[in-house]
């Protein structure tokens, strides 16, 4: 009975036909080719892990369709029945050749049978012109009545399957049905059964059979191993066997005889894999084509058959009946209405893209189908579905946004009608992605996100920025063309006019479309243009150094453009909740006065930078030589102040109404510039610490003889070598004492000129047209702040550097290298005092009188420091007995008297202040050794919290000499020419006698 039923309803054949005159033979048709793709748009439904072409998938889809629809695909189409009589009346109107090709293929285009589903989706039928649908041809040349076209024949024609292929499949399925009465098609592995039934003799030649078998085996591999419905364990033995069989068959075809051992092994492996279930229970359904993405790609091929082969953007007339049959494949493919909606959305959208992107009805169909997908997305929790949904929507949205992010390039008067549909698609896809798929959206309050508005805002901003860049280029070309013409407009004046025209075009053409999703579309557009032009305006202003006619023209054009843009924004925002305040806030005004102020600030910066460069160049050439500077200060200082005066004059001559407001900017720049000059003037001169030598390691004296080998060249003071290495970098003639005096005088001269400068600024400010009394009454705007402080700091640093250079570098040979070396009585301070006095006379004659006391005080302090360094860190070439203390005290007295100069030198209170540390330490040299040791032991233990029994720690060198400081006492012991001191140091610290 099943065989009889299948035979009755087989594709394109009936019992009645078997006894009647056969129809003219059909021309073998090649597989259906996909429409020409104008965009690179890969399928988001998934890529197969095996090489199955679209034509191979189409053949597989057709086999599944025939198997699934075996009980219903043989009924006549309603449109064919409705047109059979009209075809009889016109059967002599076409030539024999025409009837041969169209009799069984084409169906009437004059069908009156309306599709309910097509009406519901607005799906378009092919036009009634010269284009023909399958099965729509006229009667045969012999005038015989035309047999009504069946659903199966329609599907074969739509999928471009050859009659031979169709006949083979039907015969095989007939035999399968006869042998498996009562079995549901879902329990049959169709490719396996086809392999069992079809032999090489059923094909034209062996090559065709081999290709068919390879394709069938690939389908089995894809459905059972690569993309199974139920995830597959890698160690599954059936899968391994099947893979081995398939790969072997690619080289040598399988003998598919029923009792053949290889076929039995193949069947065993296939059925073992196909009958698997999640819980391991037995099931009457086979899973071989319901794994993602194989099932979706096969279904995509089936849905492609719904489009007219002669009008690829149109749905066929018999869409309802064909779709009714296609849905019967859901059982085999594991699909449902939800997956169908998603796949059909993609197919409709892809067809719109592929056929030129001009068919409004097809675009509307895709948009309508996407609305069904949106409903499904809110209720479907299937994770696999969500992945495919996300991929599909991302592809649709990506394609749409590629056009919408530059819609001024994409749409013009010829295709602007498609813009609304494309926007709708893009926004709908984005909403589903965000609202129904995004986890982040679920975590946030939905009122915080308006997906449609956000997307439209993105499209508007991006597209207008792109359009602005294009008109900018156009304006530049226009300016270059008119460069030699009189009164030619500047670039930004031309651009302002073009931006205004673009804003009007946007308001009239695009904003009415976009307003459906964003109520402030026009306002947002002009705000974007306002920002774009504003950026160019800022760059324009930054490129000029002074106000010019071009600058005035640009600022006026910008002002007019701003008024026009604001007017559009205000009109667009009349009905908004905030009255357009949010949009207006995005349009900060092009304040002409502010622009002028910025120009002046740029002018100021240019002048200051130029002045700074001048300082760099001239200070590199400055000699700081007393012979070249009769006034005692550097010529560069006079020149820098002259340039500052010129800059002030030029500033007050600028034709601007805001001198008082911008004067602080100028003053700050000039102040920083003078500060820079001062900093560079003292750079490289060193400081106090640059000249103080590193202290030598502690040693103990050799008792019984004075400094061993004194006078021999090999015993040169080791710390003098260290000292020389420190000051070697200061050997440049520009850093000698005469040069340092010129530097000091220069800073002092600049310091005295600040009052003159500030009074002159007040006068210039009072004479400016925009000045008000409060602008100069407090005088703050005209004050120098940084540079006077820098001068004072620089003078102090240079005085210290000069003082310590004299003592520790220039006079080191009579102080550090010779004072008290060997026998203190024969190497006293007199040579140092003589040299020092000559230096003091030179300093007094060279420096400004206001600086004289300060620098001589620094020389005195350096001398006291040097004297202490000789006593406490003079190295193993020095040793002192108690009787030497009187010599030391007398020499210190002579040193102080030199600076007092019988009352003509430094005040005695200043001398006493700096002599205090030395005066407190000198008594230690009179103190007996045992008292010193006991005092050292007690103070050290107290300082470091050590017990009397523990070892006395070695106190570190602090450099802060003091009679109650452990390191000071230790150093006095180190230089004590006494046996007790030497034993104590040997026992306590194991100090050596020499370095």
C-alpha angles and dihedrals in degrees: 000000000000090000090049091049093048090049091051094050100034118139110284097346136092137179089254090056095054092069098037131082107287119247119254111279116269122236110250106251125211119239114284111272119218114246117271107278115224093184131045097249114157118198113268091202089089140275121259120238090223133062104260113150124215090254091053091048089049092055091047090049090051092051090052091047093052091047094048095044099041093122099047114023095087097069117109118258115250092232091052092052091047091054101041094093095048089050090055091055092052101039095117097052098086135060124254092251091055093050091048092060101037109032097093098020108051130061131196123284091199092073115148094193105111120209114234093201092047090052091049092054095033089241112177123234120214116276124261097241126098094308113104132208122219109282096015099112127119125262123288124278090251091061093241117154113262117244113234113261115246128220090249093054091047091052092048091052093045092051093043094235115164121242090240092055091045092050093050093050092048093049092048093048089048090057091044091052092049092052097044105044114182097014119130115237089238088066092056125084094218099197091050093051092045090053089051093051104038120074131186088260089067090064133070093247142347093265092057090049093048092051091048092050092048091050091049092050091049089054090052091048091049095047100040105030113015100036107014123172090232116042111259127228110234090227094056105134095206090055091049092050092047092050091050092050093048095047091047090050091056087069099033122021118239121250101236099195113143095244096036112126095222090052091050091051089048092050092048093052094044095048092045090057097038095051096054119123133190094247096036094246124137116267134186093220125085119217108210106119103025100085120109127278096012094062092048094050091049091048090049088059090052093050091051087066091069091076122088112256091219097042106034094190093056131084115231120255094245094053094130095053094043093047090049088060095041090056088061088073090066092090093057095039095044093235135139139187092283094056090042091055091051095046093045090050090055094046092050092046093046091049090053090052094044097049099057103283094256103103106105094187093053090048090050090049091054091047091050092049090049088058088060089050090053090056091049092049092060094056105029117092097176107131093206090051090049091055093052091042091052092047093048095046091046090054093048093045092045092053092046095046092049086065099034096050085065101024093152087067095040102048134049136153090290098058107014089112089072093054096083092052093048091048089049091051094048094046094045091051091048092049093053091046093050103033102036104026108027113093090198090061091054091053092054128065108266091226088068093063127059101177096186094052092046093052094046090049090052092049093049096047095044096045095046092048089053092046090048091054089053096050088045089059090046092051090050091053090050092051092050091050092054097038095114095044120102117257092011112179119247117248097256092049089056090044093052090057093048092047089054091053091048090052091053091048090050091050093051102037112028109018094067089057096044093044088078088074102023119037092200098048095131093044091050090049095053091044088057092049089047090055094046093051090043090058091052090047091054091050091048092053092046090056098060129069101200142022111276138170089262091054091050092050092049093048092050093048090048091051092052092046090051092053091051093048093047090050091055091047092050093049091048092050100050094107098036122114095246097035091247096300093135092054093045089051087060090059108068107190124261091236107199092201090050089050091052090049090052090050090052091049089053088049089052092049092049092051093046092048090049090050091049091052089050090053091052094050097044097044088054088058096039112115098193085210120156090215092057094046112059092176092056096245133083121274089224090067091056090048095049091053090048090054090049090054091049091051091052091051092049091049094054090047093059112113095239133121097221110066095133092049094051099037092088089058091052093044092050090052094047090046091053090047093054089045088054090051091052093047092050091047092061096036114121095012093109129222140246093286093049092073105034106101125232113265116249122239117276117267137170126238127262105238124225100025136056123244104328116242092005111184094023115126094227091061096059110151107277094213090057088063090052090046093051091053090055097054098036090098090059096061093106112120090230090069100052123119094267091051092047089053090055091050091051092049091048093056091045091052092050090049090056093051097060094085091052092049095048094050090051091051091053089053093050091047093050090053095051115107095232097047121123128196093251090055094071105015094090093035094212094128091057098050128109110220111166103039099053090053089046090053093052092047091046093050091052093048093048092048091053092045092051093047097049092042090057094047103037101029115021095036099030091111091064097036118028096022100043115012109112092348108153108344110017091209092061098041105050133155100270097099090051093049092052094051092043093052092055090052092048091053091052093048092049091053095044109045130069112271091241089060099040098091093044096053094043088051089054090050089052091050090049090050092052090049090049092049091052091047090055091051099043105025105022096125130236092309089078131066131166132202123199091260090058089066092084091053090051093048092049092049091050089051091052090050092054092046090056091061093041091052095192091303096313094094132055120342112266093237090060091048092049092048094057094036094058098091092048094044091054094050100046094075088065089070089060094047117101119253097245091054091048091050093048092045091049092048093050098045093045094050090047093047096049097034093238126155122245091247096052125087114274108250119234106250114226122239110263098173089224099113115209134153090236094047114102097222091052091053090046092054092050087055091047091058095039108116092217136118094225092053092047093050092047093051092045093050098040103039106003090233116184124238094233140014 
